[in-house]
Amino acid sequence: MRILLINGYTPHPDAGGKLTQTLVDISIQTLSQHNDVKTTAVTDYEAAQEYAKFQWADLILLYFPLYWYAVPWGLKRYIDDVFALHQFYDTDENGQPVALMTGKQFGYVTTLAAVRETYAPGNPLTNGLSVNDLLKPLDVTFRYVGIQPASHFQNCVFYDVYNPTTIQPIKAALLAELSKLNRE
């Protein structure tokens, strides 16, 4: 399988990006054993090269921290820059969207400083919204261009990442999920 790994970390005063890079590195090591892997970072890219990577890829995995209940601004800017008209999507004679990146899948690995209970049903802060609810716009954006949610990769949402005791379980959970892709 051809897999594109996108490091969506964007510099932030409260986050240094080390965990995101570590998760990307673990993925490169693990997935490169049985797959072709390419990488990119939203802090350093050329849109034309990214288009070629998307055309090449069967699976796109995004790695990013969740900032203020949304993807980092750099990841959003990357999508705005790269998902170009006539390359990723078009419109038909009636103005309806036509997806041009069909036959591909995507998934994500996201990290949060918040504890899991923040997103529990009944929590007044988040009004019961889950992380998956907050990331629906990302799902819709990818489906708009024809890239469907991955069927053999469960999106990874890792909470409480400033707690040092959670790091080893996070790495183990990611490895378990990645092993499913190596069996493809």
Beta strands, then each sheet from edge to edge (+ up, - down):
strand 1: 2-7
strand 2: 36-41
strand 3: 59-65
strand 4: 89-91
strand 5: 97-99
strand 6: 104-111
strand 7: 147-149
strand 8: 156-158
sheet 1: 2+ 1+ 3+ 6+ 7+
sheet 2: 2+ 1+ 3+ 6+ 8+
sheet 3: 4+ 5-
end
